[in-house]
């Protein structure tokens, strides 16, 4: 494995609980990556020369502003390009947005990704996202408005951004995490056994996500089985073999349908149709979490209570 990017899930806590969240984040989630581990990961990357950038995500990383500022300083201080993802709940005024962003701009933050759409608007007004983008741009930070199309009023949000002069990167709902049971993911027009392609890459030039619990996510909720807190990242990347990982191997062999086949060996019964392959993959993983607890998790993503046994 030679990931080009390390994405730190600084926290699973979020001020919002959007229906399309991959990681099932919200106000009730907890945990952060402490600064000593951020420092470790940034230092580890020096021994993994294929890593060329970091990204800080959540949850909502700006819920921990002091930790975020320290993390930005540590990573950029090591010479890495760094971006941060947010919903801009903090941009309630120009003065407040400037107060939050000025230290990050001074540290050399490369990019601010701002999530806003019909789901986010229930928690954070669209004008906050616009304000954050405008202030960030004025401070020399590249600002990207990231919009998930769909949902009640989804196109209205996109139209408003464009009318206000903002470019937006749009994408559709991906049916994993909380989104797997959202209204957008009830089309169910793809037979499960035809879903044989997986867009994730488990061995090549890809990215990984690191969570507060030391988990290394190949794809959100699909884990390597290693604990990043306890050994150098370069050693983990060198030792990870997708062919020896039963879930990754199934996905590379035949996509979500092959993972469903594996789950069926343990009693899983797929539905006739799914909205997309990610939905089938997520549901199969949710069933398998009790059989592969080191490779699937954390369980809160799947909304499975302890002892995390399949239904």
Secondary structure, DSSP 4 states (H G I P E B T S, - for coil): ---SEEEEE-BSB-S---TT-TT--BTT---B--HHHHHHHHHHGGG-TT--EEEEESS-GGGGHHHHHHHHHHHHHTT-EEEEEE--TT-SSHHHHHHHHHHHHHHT--EEEEE-STTGGGTS-HHHHHHHHHHHHHTT-EEEEEEE--STTHHHHHHHHHHTT--EEEEPPP-SGGGGGSGGG----EEGGG-------SSSS-EEEE-TTSEEEEETTEEEEEETTTS-HHHHHHH--GGGSHHHHHHHHHHHHHHHHHHHTTT----SEESSHHHHHHHHHHHHTTT-TTTB--GGGGT--TT----
